Amino acid sequence: MEIVIDRRLLVPLGVLMGVLVVVGLTLLGRAYTPDPARVIRWADWQAAKVERQYRRELAGLRRDLADLAEMLRDNPDPVRAEMAASRVAQRHADGLGLLARQREAVVAAAEVVRDWAAGYAGYDEAVAAVNAAVEVLDNTGGGGDADDR
């Protein structure tokens, strides 16, 4: 099999590749340029990185808590609840110190939901634990989305 490229196509292909590179760099620059646009220092970059990590971790806690609340709406399923509690405990074993209290509340709620599903705790106790964790997350500064700021 032989590939034949017409030399007249090289110039338009080169122009197209150049345009694609410029568009890609523009999109990349818009994603990482601070508002207002300025040259960022190393400390600013590190602070932005920690802020992104904070938002990601908080969103993960909210998702896990929503999953726990969904489990309370269904019939008790000890296996599913045990897997969810283990996953929550592993996922949130460590993280930012700013969210230690929130992690503890979500892990505690997962354990109570697990106990409820296994028959060791009452439904009201599980609902109270999830609601307490929701309250802790709702009182967290910074909200859930970047658009909330």
C-alpha positions as a Markdown table, in Angstrom:
| # | Residue | x | y | z |
|---|---|---|---|---|
| 1 | Met | 0.0 | 0.0 | 0.0 |
| 2 | Glu | 1.4 | 3.3 | -1.0 |
| 3 | Ile | 0.4 | 6.7 | 0.4 |
| 4 | Val | 0.6 | 9.6 | -2.0 |
| 5 | Ile | 0.3 | 13.2 | -0.8 |
| 6 | Asp | -0.1 | 16.0 | -3.3 |
| 7 | Arg | 2.4 | 18.8 | -2.5 |
| 8 | Arg | -0.3 | 21.3 | -3.2 |
| 9 | Leu | -2.1 | 20.0 | -0.1 |
| 10 | Leu | 0.9 | 20.6 | 2.3 |
| 11 | Val | 0.4 | 24.4 | 2.5 |
| 12 | Pro | -3.3 | 24.3 | 3.3 |
| 13 | Leu | -2.7 | 21.5 | 5.8 |
| 14 | Gly | 0.1 | 23.5 | 7.4 |
| 15 | Val | -2.2 | 26.5 | 7.7 |
| 16 | Leu | -5.0 | 24.4 | 9.2 |
| 17 | Met | -2.6 | 22.9 | 11.8 |
| 18 | Gly | -1.3 | 26.4 | 12.7 |
| 19 | Val | -4.9 | 27.6 | 13.2 |
| 20 | Leu | -5.7 | 24.6 | 15.3 |
| 21 | Val | -2.6 | 25.2 | 17.5 |
| 22 | Val | -3.5 | 28.9 | 18.0 |
| 23 | Val | -7.1 | 28.0 | 18.9 |
| 24 | Gly | -5.9 | 25.3 | 21.3 |
| 25 | Leu | -3.5 | 27.6 | 23.0 |
| 26 | Thr | -6.2 | 30.3 | 23.3 |
| 27 | Leu | -8.6 | 27.9 | 25.0 |
| 28 | Leu | -5.8 | 26.7 | 27.3 |
| 29 | Gly | -4.9 | 30.3 | 28.2 |
| 30 | Arg | -8.5 | 31.2 | 28.9 |
| 31 | Ala | -8.8 | 28.2 | 31.3 |
| 32 | Tyr | -5.8 | 29.1 | 33.3 |
| 33 | Thr | -5.6 | 32.9 | 33.1 |
| 34 | Pro | -6.7 | 34.5 | 36.4 |
| 35 | Asp | -9.5 | 37.1 | 36.5 |
| 36 | Pro | -8.4 | 39.9 | 36.2 |
| 37 | Ala | -5.7 | 38.9 | 33.8 |
| 38 | Arg | -2.3 | 39.3 | 35.3 |
| 39 | Val | 1.0 | 37.4 | 35.6 |
| 40 | Ile | 0.5 | 35.0 | 38.5 |
| 41 | Arg | 3.2 | 34.3 | 41.1 |
| 42 | Trp | 4.1 | 30.8 | 42.4 |
| 43 | Ala | 2.1 | 31.4 | 45.6 |
| 44 | Asp | -1.0 | 32.4 | 43.6 |
| 45 | Trp | -0.7 | 29.3 | 41.5 |
| 46 | Gln | -0.4 | 27.1 | 44.6 |
| 47 | Ala | -3.4 | 28.9 | 46.2 |
| 48 | Ala | -5.5 | 28.3 | 43.1 |
| 49 | Lys | -4.4 | 24.6 | 43.1 |
| 50 | Val | -5.5 | 24.2 | 46.7 |
| 51 | Glu | -8.8 | 26.0 | 46.0 |
| 52 | Arg | -9.5 | 23.5 | 43.1 |
| 53 | Gln | -8.7 | 20.6 | 45.4 |
| 54 | Tyr | -11.0 | 22.0 | 48.1 |
| 55 | Arg | -13.9 | 22.4 | 45.6 |
| 56 | Arg | -13.3 | 18.8 | 44.2 |
| 57 | Glu | -13.2 | 17.3 | 47.7 |
| 58 | Leu | -16.3 | 19.2 | 48.8 |
| 59 | Ala | -18.2 | 18.1 | 45.7 |
| 60 | Gly | -17.2 | 14.5 | 46.4 |
| 61 | Leu | -18.5 | 14.7 | 49.9 |
| 62 | Arg | -21.8 | 16.1 | 48.6 |
| 63 | Arg | -22.1 | 13.4 | 46.0 |
| 64 | Asp | -21.4 | 10.7 | 48.6 |
| 65 | Leu | -24.0 | 12.2 | 51.0 |
| 66 | Ala | -26.6 | 12.3 | 48.2 |
| 67 | Asp | -25.9 | 8.6 | 47.6 |
| 68 | Leu | -26.5 | 7.9 | 51.3 |
| 69 | Ala | -29.7 | 9.8 | 51.3 |
| 70 | Glu | -30.8 | 7.9 | 48.2 |
| 71 | Met | -30.1 | 4.6 | 50.1 |
| 72 | Leu | -32.5 | 5.8 | 52.8 |
| 73 | Arg | -35.3 | 6.1 | 50.3 |
| 74 | Asp | -34.9 | 2.5 | 49.2 |
| 75 | Asn | -35.4 | -0.7 | 51.1 |
| 76 | Pro | -32.5 | -1.5 | 53.4 |
| 77 | Asp | -29.8 | -3.3 | 51.5 |
| 78 | Pro | -27.0 | -4.3 | 53.9 |
| 79 | Val | -24.5 | -5.3 | 51.2 |
| 80 | Arg | -25.0 | -2.1 | 49.2 |
| 81 | Ala | -24.8 | 0.0 | 52.4 |
| 82 | Glu | -21.6 | -1.8 | 53.6 |
| 83 | Met | -19.9 | -1.2 | 50.2 |
| 84 | Ala | -21.0 | 2.4 | 50.2 |
| 85 | Ala | -19.7 | 2.9 | 53.8 |
| 86 | Ser | -16.4 | 1.3 | 52.9 |
| 87 | Arg | -16.0 | 3.4 | 49.8 |
| 88 | Val | -16.8 | 6.6 | 51.7 |
| 89 | Ala | -14.3 | 5.7 | 54.4 |
| 90 | Gln | -11.6 | 4.9 | 51.9 |
| 91 | Arg | -12.3 | 7.9 | 49.7 |
| 92 | His | -12.3 | 10.3 | 52.5 |
| 93 | Ala | -9.5 | 8.8 | 54.7 |
| 94 | Asp | -7.4 | 11.9 | 54.1 |
| 95 | Gly | -7.7 | 15.3 | 52.4 |
| 96 | Leu | -7.4 | 18.9 | 53.2 |
| 97 | Gly | -7.4 | 19.9 | 56.8 |
| 98 | Leu | -10.0 | 22.5 | 56.1 |
| 99 | Leu | -12.6 | 19.8 | 55.4 |
| 100 | Ala | -11.7 | 17.4 | 58.3 |
| 101 | Arg | -14.9 | 18.0 | 60.2 |
| 102 | Gln | -17.0 | 17.6 | 57.0 |
| 103 | Arg | -15.2 | 14.3 | 56.2 |
| 104 | Glu | -15.9 | 13.0 | 59.7 |
| 105 | Ala | -19.6 | 13.9 | 59.4 |
| 106 | Val | -20.0 | 12.1 | 56.1 |
| 107 | Val | -18.1 | 9.0 | 57.2 |
| 108 | Ala | -20.1 | 8.9 | 60.4 |
| 109 | Ala | -23.4 | 9.2 | 58.4 |
| 110 | Ala | -22.2 | 6.4 | 56.1 |
| 111 | Glu | -21.6 | 4.2 | 59.2 |
| 112 | Val | -25.0 | 4.9 | 60.6 |
| 113 | Val | -26.7 | 4.2 | 57.3 |
| 114 | Arg | -24.8 | 0.9 | 57.1 |
| 115 | Asp | -25.9 | 0.0 | 60.6 |
| 116 | Trp | -29.5 | 0.9 | 59.7 |
| 117 | Ala | -29.4 | -1.3 | 56.6 |
| 118 | Ala | -28.0 | -4.2 | 58.7 |
| 119 | Gly | -30.7 | -3.7 | 61.3 |
| 120 | Tyr | -28.5 | -2.3 | 64.1 |
| 121 | Ala | -29.8 | 1.2 | 64.1 |
| 122 | Gly | -33.2 | 2.8 | 63.5 |
| 123 | Tyr | -34.3 | 4.6 | 60.4 |
| 124 | Asp | -34.7 | 7.9 | 62.3 |
| 125 | Glu | -31.2 | 7.6 | 63.6 |
| 126 | Ala | -29.8 | 7.2 | 60.1 |
| 127 | Val | -31.9 | 10.1 | 58.8 |
| 128 | Ala | -30.7 | 12.3 | 61.7 |
| 129 | Ala | -27.0 | 11.4 | 60.9 |
| 130 | Val | -27.4 | 12.2 | 57.2 |
| 131 | Asn | -29.2 | 15.5 | 58.0 |
| 132 | Ala | -26.5 | 16.4 | 60.5 |
| 133 | Ala | -23.8 | 15.8 | 57.8 |
| 134 | Val | -25.9 | 17.8 | 55.3 |
| 135 | Glu | -26.0 | 20.7 | 57.9 |
| 136 | Val | -22.2 | 20.5 | 58.4 |
| 137 | Leu | -21.6 | 20.6 | 54.6 |
| 138 | Asp | -24.2 | 23.4 | 54.1 |
| 139 | Asn | -22.4 | 25.5 | 56.8 |
| 140 | Thr | -19.1 | 25.1 | 54.9 |
| 141 | Gly | -17.7 | 28.2 | 53.4 |
| 142 | Gly | -17.3 | 28.4 | 49.7 |
| 143 | Gly | -20.4 | 26.5 | 48.7 |
| 144 | Gly | -20.4 | 23.7 | 46.2 |
| 145 | Asp | -19.8 | 25.2 | 42.8 |
| 146 | Ala | -17.4 | 27.8 | 41.6 |
| 147 | Asp | -20.4 | 29.8 | 40.2 |
| 148 | Asp | -21.7 | 30.2 | 43.8 |
| 149 | Arg | -19.0 | 32.7 | 44.6 |
